[in-house]
């Protein structure tokens, strides 16, 4: 699913992949990135390590702007340009304008005192600005505007004499969200920040080890899932061993740091066929729909069946859960396909600017009149960002003359920015903010018969084990799990 085609959804910054010990390392990475395409569509890249002679290693790189199928469209690239038995890959999404900078396309590669190093990063380093300023004052020269380059400089400037120790030392200085795959001359290294904001898992493919943002990247190459990389864990893979360690103490002032997984991964981002944060995404998304139905059911005023439809594809699973629960509650209902999504739009219409977004919605969706006409419709969506797409969809549905339209959202209103690797528009553009958090005002703006969102407790009831508090909800609550520099602006790093 090409998520840039959803003009009114937040964007995830990246997806990462790594493999060690496969004769088809670049091909497997290509397939892995293909499965992770939803995590970033602006650019992608693969770095492999091969041997020149018996022991001299060479890092090979190919990257470019566009989808994986476009950047690696010529299969000869994998064979001739990317030989080797280990590789890392990266899919990138970037904010408008930043995609113009080819230099920011990952993986980044450097050659320094202790050899070669390539890094691919998913997340956002919240203290990157301070670290960058410190490094510049010490004489570092930056090639890109990406926070990921800060990690490379920290490693390369370390005075330690062991590469793994250098990497560990660099990671202790980072704050915020990161899932990393790092390739060195002899190792594949994976690391995840202490809060575990973004998902990262490990699998085996025959004798090779594989690391990826989501398990759907394992399925495509038939790798066998082993486990998730734990929050705060570093995993080091080479010919001899699979080692694991802690990046830094889990305690601050004696208090154990809680895990803070991004709840939006369950709501919208991750693919429903992935397993992340200990659960299947599909199951969590159904549960969100189920709680939504329990709290906010819709009944047809004339005793007919209500028609439950999703905004395809991202809300399909939540709509299933919603209708299933209505059924269990004895409310007459039917799950229908009321909106048809075109799969053949291409990338040309994805342009900034209100007018083009609105045209985009009509190009992208059409209504099934026979399903909607004269019926009470429940439109289930996973989130509302600007509200422009929702308004357009409601207007489209109205063209079929339904009896009523009720909108149900399987997450709370988005009120705040994300500093951990998800890109929302500015506060001023968020419809919930424009309406001062008033659901009534949003309902009036969207011109629906009723509108309900899950509140934060209801959302957590759906996705959490009872008594746990291991999710970040900052974009809904404004409560950030880490210190955030108030002057932080992602544009500084994403020019
Ligand atoms: S702020 Fe929202 S999108 Fe960002 S990590 Fe937290 S829950 Fe996820």
Boltz pocket constraint, residues with backbone or C-beta under 6 A from the ligand:
constraints:
  - pocket:
      binder: B
      contacts: [[A, 197], [A, 261], [A, 262], [A, 263], [A, 264], [A, 265], [A, 416], [A, 417], [A, 418], [A, 419], [A, 420], [A, 421], [A, 422], [A, 472], [A, 473], [A, 474], [A, 475], [A, 476]]
      max_distance: 6.0
